[in-house]
Amino acid sequence: MGKFSGKVVLVTGGGRGIGRGVSLAFGREGATVAINYRRDEESAQATAQEIIDAGGRASIHMASTDVPEQCEEMAREVVALHGGIDVLVVNGGVASRGKSVADTDAEELWRLVAVHALGPHQLCRAVLPSMRGRGRGDIVFISSTATSYFGAGSAPYSMGKSAQEALAQVLAKEERPHHIHVNVVAPGLVETDMGVRMGRAMTGNKDLTDLRALDEKSPFGRVCQPADIADVVLWLCSDAAGYVTGQRIEVDGGVSR
C-alpha cells in the first residue's frame, strides 16, 4: 500500500520529461495514473506500461491542452473511467522560440498562453466538480523559474506561465473551502528534451546533447532530474502538506536566488 493508494491522478504531458517522472512516482505510491499526451502516444503508453508492469494502474488520454474542449472531454473521460479525480498535475507545455517581442507573431503568443493557462483553466473547471466530492483534492501547476527573472526573448512563455500562476493563486483561495489544495512548482533547468534546448540557449553551445555535461557547474554537482520535481509534487499532495496551499516552490538548487 502506497501513500496514494485509492487516489486517481491526472498528469498532463505525463508521458515524457517531468510529467513522466511525476506519473511514475505516483504509480509507485499506489495511485491510479491517468496520463495525458498530445502527440507522443508511444511515450505515454510506455510510461503507463511501466506503471502496470510494477503492479499499478494507469491509462492514457489524448488531448491538446491549448484546446479547451479537448481538456473538458478528457476530464469527463477520466472521471467516467476511474470514478473521479483526486489530483491534477498541470504539466504539459511548450517553449517559445526565443524571439523578441518585435519578432514574435500572434500565432505563437496565442498558442503558448492557451497551452499554459487558457486550456488548463477549462481543465480545472471540468475537474473541480468531481474533486470537490473526494474529501481532499490537489492541483499542482508545473510552472518555471522563468517567471522569476523574465529573460529577454521569453515573452510568450513567460506570459503563459505567469497567467498560469495567477490562475493557481485564485484557485487556491476559491477552492480552500472545498478542501482542495492548489500549489505551484517552478523548476529551473531539468534534464528533459526541453531542458536540452534550454541548456543550448543558456550556454550558447548549439551542439549540446547531454545535460549531464553541466553537472560540475550545477548546484549539488548535478543537473536537476524529473524525479527531483516529482518528489516535491508528491510532498505537496501528501498528508505532510495538509496545511499547505497557495504556495510556489522553486526547484532549481537556489540558482534563481
C-alpha positions in Angstrom: 0.0 0.0 0.0 1.4 3.3 -1.0 0.7 6.8 0.2 -1.7 7.4 -2.7 -3.5 4.1 -2.8 -7.1 4.6 -3.9 -6.3 8.0 -5.4 -6.7 9.0 -9.1 -4.1 11.3 -10.5 -4.3 13.0 -13.9 -1.0 14.3 -15.3 -1.0 16.4 -18.4 2.0 15.8 -20.6 2.5 12.7 -18.4 4.4 10.5 -20.8 7.7 12.4 -21.1 10.1 14.5 -19.2 8.9 15.9 -15.9 5.4 14.5 -16.5 6.8 11.0 -16.9 8.7 11.4 -13.6 5.6 12.6 -11.8 3.5 9.8 -13.3 5.9 7.1 -12.3 6.3 8.5 -8.8 2.5 8.5 -8.2 2.3 5.0 -9.7 4.9 3.7 -7.3 2.9 5.1 -4.4 -0.3 3.2 -5.4 -2.2 5.9 -7.3 -4.2 5.2 -10.5 -2.5 7.4 -13.0 -4.3 8.9 -16.0 -1.5 10.0 -18.4 -2.3 12.7 -20.9 -0.5 13.2 -24.2 -0.9 15.4 -27.2 1.1 13.7 -30.0 3.5 11.2 -28.4 1.2 8.3 -27.8 4.1 5.8 -27.8 5.8 7.5 -24.8 2.5 7.8 -22.9 1.8 4.1 -23.5 5.4 3.2 -22.4 5.0 5.1 -19.2 1.6 3.6 -18.5 3.0 0.1 -19.2 5.9 0.7 -16.7 3.4 1.5 -14.0 1.3 -1.5 -14.9 4.3 -3.9 -15.0 5.2 -2.7 -11.5 1.7 -3.7 -10.3 0.0 -0.3 -10.6 -2.9 1.0 -12.6 -2.6 3.5 -15.5 -4.5 4.7 -18.5 -3.6 7.1 -21.4 -5.7 10.0 -22.7 -5.2 12.2 -25.8 -5.9 15.9 -25.5 -4.2 19.1 -26.5 -4.0 21.5 -23.6 -4.5 24.5 -25.9 -7.9 23.3 -26.9 -10.4 23.8 -24.0 -13.0 21.4 -25.5 -10.4 18.6 -25.5 -9.4 19.4 -21.9 -13.0 19.2 -20.8 -13.7 15.9 -22.7 -10.5 14.4 -21.2 -11.7 15.2 -17.7 -15.1 13.6 -18.4 -13.3 10.6 -19.8 -11.1 10.1 -16.8 -13.9 10.6 -14.3 -16.1 8.1 -16.2 -13.3 5.5 -16.3 -11.9 5.8 -12.8 -14.8 7.3 -10.8 -13.2 10.7 -10.1 -10.0 12.7 -9.9 -8.2 13.4 -6.7 -5.0 15.1 -8.0 -4.5 17.1 -11.2 -0.9 17.9 -12.2 -0.9 20.6 -14.9 2.5 19.8 -16.5 2.1 19.8 -20.3 3.7 22.7 -22.0 5.8 24.0 -24.8 8.7 26.5 -25.0 8.7 29.7 -27.0 11.1 30.3 -29.9 13.3 32.8 -28.1 12.4 35.7 -30.3 12.0 39.3 -29.2 8.5 40.9 -28.8 9.1 42.8 -32.1 9.7 39.5 -33.9 7.1 37.3 -32.3 4.0 36.5 -34.3 0.5 36.4 -32.9 0.1 32.7 -33.5 3.0 31.7 -31.2 1.8 34.1 -28.5 -1.8 33.0 -28.5 -0.8 29.3 -28.6 1.6 29.5 -25.6 -0.9 31.4 -23.5 -3.6 28.9 -24.4 -1.3 25.9 -23.7 -0.2 27.1 -20.3 -3.2 29.0 -19.0 -6.4 29.1 -21.1 -6.7 25.3 -21.6 -5.7 24.5 -18.0 -8.3 26.9 -16.8 -11.0 24.9 -18.5 -9.5 21.6 -17.4 -9.6 22.8 -13.8 -13.2 23.9 -14.3 -14.1 20.4 -15.6 -12.2 18.6 -12.9 -13.5 20.6 -9.9 -17.0 19.1 -9.6 -15.6 15.6 -9.1 -12.6 16.7 -6.9 -14.8 18.7 -4.5 -16.6 15.5 -3.5 -13.4 13.5 -2.8 -12.7 14.7 0.7 -9.4 16.3 -0.3 -8.2 17.4 -3.7 -4.9 18.7 -5.0 -4.0 20.7 -8.1 -0.3 21.3 -8.8 0.8 23.5 -11.6 4.3 22.9 -13.1 5.5 26.4 -13.9 9.1 27.7 -14.3 11.7 29.9 -12.7 11.2 31.9 -16.0 8.6 33.9 -14.0 11.3 34.9 -11.5 13.6 36.7 -14.0 11.6 37.2 -17.2 14.5 36.8 -19.6 14.7 38.6 -23.0 13.2 36.6 -25.8 10.8 34.7 -23.5 7.6 36.8 -23.7 5.1 34.1 -24.9 6.4 31.5 -22.4 6.8 33.9 -19.5 3.3 35.4 -20.2 1.8 31.9 -20.4 3.4 30.7 -17.2 2.6 34.0 -15.4 -1.1 33.6 -16.3 -0.9 30.0 -15.1 0.5 31.1 -11.7 -2.3 33.7 -11.4 -4.8 31.0 -12.1 -3.2 28.9 -9.3 -3.4 31.7 -6.8 -7.0 32.5 -7.5 -8.0 28.8 -7.4 -6.2 28.3 -4.0 -8.5 30.9 -2.5 -11.6 29.8 -4.2 -11.2 26.1 -3.5 -9.9 26.2 0.1 -13.5 25.8 1.4 -13.8 22.6 -0.6 -10.6 21.2 0.9 -8.7 21.5 -2.4 -5.1 22.5 -2.2 -3.6 24.4 -5.1 0.2 25.0 -5.4 2.9 25.8 -8.0 6.2 24.0 -8.5 8.7 26.1 -10.5 11.6 24.1 -11.9 14.8 25.6 -13.3 16.9 23.6 -15.8 15.8 19.9 -15.7 17.2 17.0 -17.8 14.4 16.7 -20.3 14.2 17.3 -24.1 13.0 20.8 -23.4 15.9 21.2 -20.9 18.4 20.3 -23.6 17.1 23.2 -25.7 17.2 25.5 -22.7 20.8 24.3 -22.0 21.8 25.2 -25.5 20.4 28.7 -25.2 22.0 29.2 -21.8 25.4 28.0 -22.8 25.5 29.2 -26.4 26.5 25.6 -27.3 24.3 24.5 -30.2 25.9 21.1 -30.1 24.9 20.3 -26.5 23.0 17.0 -26.4 23.8 15.7 -22.8 22.9 18.0 -20.0 25.0 15.9 -17.6 27.9 17.7 -19.2 26.8 20.6 -17.0 26.9 18.6 -13.7 30.1 20.1 -12.5 28.7 23.7 -12.8 25.3 22.8 -11.4 24.1 23.1 -7.7 25.0 20.0 -5.7 27.1 18.7 -8.5 24.3 17.5 -10.8 21.6 18.8 -13.2 18.1 18.6 -11.7 16.2 15.4 -12.6 12.5 14.8 -13.3 12.5 12.8 -10.1 13.5 15.8 -8.1 10.4 17.7 -9.3 8.2 14.6 -8.7 9.4 14.4 -5.1 8.2 17.9 -4.4 4.8 17.3 -6.2 4.2 14.2 -4.1 5.0 16.0 -0.9 2.6 18.8 -1.8 -0.2 16.3 -2.3 0.6 14.2 0.8 -0.7 14.4 4.3 2.6 16.0 5.3 1.5 19.1 3.4 -2.1 19.1 4.7 -1.9 22.7 5.7 -0.1 24.0 2.6 -1.9 25.8 -0.2 -1.3 28.8 -2.4 2.5 28.3 -2.4 5.1 28.5 -5.2 8.1 26.3 -4.7 11.2 26.8 -6.8 13.2 23.7 -7.5 16.5 24.9 -9.1 19.1 24.4 -6.4 18.8 28.0 -5.4 20.2 29.4 -8.7 17.5 32.0 -9.1 18.2 33.3 -5.7 
